[in-house]
């Protein structure tokens, strides 16, 4: 008999250690009888030898219990009906789960307990109703009943599945010391001793524990306050010295950013305890910092998993989120910034308070007085930033507290302000805090630079910065209207992913539709291989536009524009493309030749919209407008690309800029800039008349609908002006002498057909010029010239030796020669197709890819 007692005593000693796994199920997980059944299945199928499941009240029940208290204290007798609803909810859940069991023992026991508890609650609430007041202890006693009931129901559901288990009222074991209304401190020694005694009476390999509730050292019921059930699970993990703690919720884990704001957010595989603290502080759906404290002392990992998607591995929160380099097959030569920045979070509705003045410099205690004043009105300081010069202190508070803080500071420092020792107390409202969180990232070169570059490229201004020496977060303050765009910009740059670009296309004509078809063919490749995610959010012509929130299907854009188009509205088009909150970077591509569209460029750049265009109107218009655009573009971190305005897809602008940026000096630029006129004069060899060639060029689509638009030389003149201004000359279009090839009598004719009918009358004059040049061993070329040294430009029909590079062209090729200090004896030549929708659209496409590389895509 003595031996039997000794063996029984040994069996009842709590076997702490890694054989235990702890699970926590929140209210959503046990929201109805089907979900409780699913939770029971998870517990039963856990292969761990010993298991603890900490359970919250059923969904909304704790809120309902507090509502009972509020009603009773307000002497609102509807608390009686509300309590009956709570009783019915639990009664119906238990019956649905357990009524089909052959043994109704668990069901009858629970219903008996439920009725007894409801009677006690009725009595307590009646007393509170009469008194009109409830102590905190009474409130905690009432509020904790939801956990008592859900734990008993879950234990019965587990037993029904054939796994023996017991349930624990955590108030019998968990001892805490209340510190204030929002926090308690666990007493691990006393709780451990009580756990041993409890286990002696209730030994089991599976224990269902009530979350949220506990007792004071005097055995008075209390709660664990905010996020109490998570805290319960962590404390139980520490008391049992468990191998792991799993928090079951309704998401797949901790996301790199709020997936409601950033659709590309990913579930993080790992987080360190400190990273979880930081993300939680900044509003991410992560464990409250105190939840991790009990498990940190034993390095017990916490895993966040989805109860509705048990196949997802979740996020593991542990001592470190960095890989153990000793376990790597090969040494890692550097730290990747991507691996060190784990996530991003935002806090909205923030106000910045800035206190500044020369009287603060070197005066001990000024900052202390500032924050004493803030503390005095009970405001919460979210972030602090102080310049090392001590000239100013800047801090962030919730916007609703800003006015109170301002009045307190003005009152506190009235004398200093009047004496001029403090110059200003300023409040800036409508701000948001954006935090980047990651282990050791502050000590890794390039992280801060990457963060601020991403914000700058998204045209987002930073109002304040804070970076702690703990190396776990970098915090910036931005305008609230920029909050989501800022979040998307930094998330995209670090994570992940793709360089997203919202594209708006104006002018789906010959060039525009060709570009859209090119984009359609390449968009998947760009996304999969180059991390560039192009979304055409809208297409607009002079009469119609078609908009889409997620991006138009480019295989159907013609049909969508025809069938779902609405009246063209430039303001609505711009707002849709820019303010979609879906993609941080926006570009509008202008494929028109319209001066009216070009007039929008300044407004677009001012809004942070990048511009790409083959439209020459803006850069060849008034010089002041051109200078204004370029200055705004540089000042606002927006990009304005117009390579295709000169030479279609040829790299003319970029070549010129490359020469200038490397210190070369341009002396002269001359070339055949018109593909149309190149074609005409390449075929004007005496075998056909000039008018015949012009007519054939129009029929082949090489000219504008009215060939006079090409023969006038105005298109070439605009290209000359653009190059002259790029080279530093201050020229206006009307200062360029243009030799028109349209005979004067034909310039005022009404139609192109009339013009072509009468053009043969002037063939003899053109033939005479050609023959004269041919006799001298020369050819006729229609050229544009930028003479930098003479500070002039011109457009004219010139003669060149047949050995000259300009005389070697074929088809509609363009050719441009750069005579510079470096290329003095032999000009730098750029030659190639200079006309046609395909090559012009390709030039625009190239600018689009260049923009993407500047915004973070691989170059």
Secondary structure, DSSP 8 states (H G I E B T S, - for coil): -HHHHHHHHHHTS---STTEEEEEE-TTTTSSHHHHHHHHHHHHH---SEEEEEE--STTHHHHHHHHHHHHHTT-TTHHHHHHHHHHHHHHHHHHHHTTSS--HHHHHHHHHHHHHHHHHHHHHHHHHHHT---HHHHHHHHTHHHHHHHHHHHHHHHHTT---EEE-GGGT-BEEEEETTEEEE-HHHHHHHHHHHHHHS--SEEEEESSEEE-TT--EEE--TTHHHHHHHHHHHHHT-SEEEEEESSSS-BSS-TTT-TT--B-SEEEHHHHHHHHHTT-SS--HHHHHHHHTTT-EEEEEETT-TTS--EEEES-SS--GGGSSS---S--HHHH--EEEEEEEEEEEEEE-GGGTT-TTHHHHHHHHHHHTT--EEEEEE-TTSSEEEEEEEGGGHHHHHHHHHHHTHHHHHHTSS-EEEEEEEEEEEEEE-TTGGGSTTHHHHHHHHHHHTT--EEEEEE-TTSSEEEEEEEGGGHHHHHHHHHIIIII--EEEEEEEE--SHHHHHHHHHHHHHHHHHHHHH-EEEEEEEEE-SSEEEE-SS---TTSHHHHHHHH-EE--HHHHHHHHHS-SS-S-EEEEE-S--HHHHTTHHHHHHTT-EEEE---HHHHS-HHHHHHHHHHHHHTT--EE-GGGTTTTS-HHHHHHHHHHTT--EEEEEEE--HHHHHHHHH-SSSS-HHHHHHHHHHTT-S-SSTHHHHTSHHHHHHHHHHHHHTT----GGGSEE--SS-GGGTT-SSHHHHHHHHGGGHHHHHHHHHHHHHTTEEEEEEEEEETTTTEEEEEEEEEETTSGGGG--TTEEEEEEEESSSSSS-EEEEEE--SHHHHHHHHHHHHHHHHHHTTS--
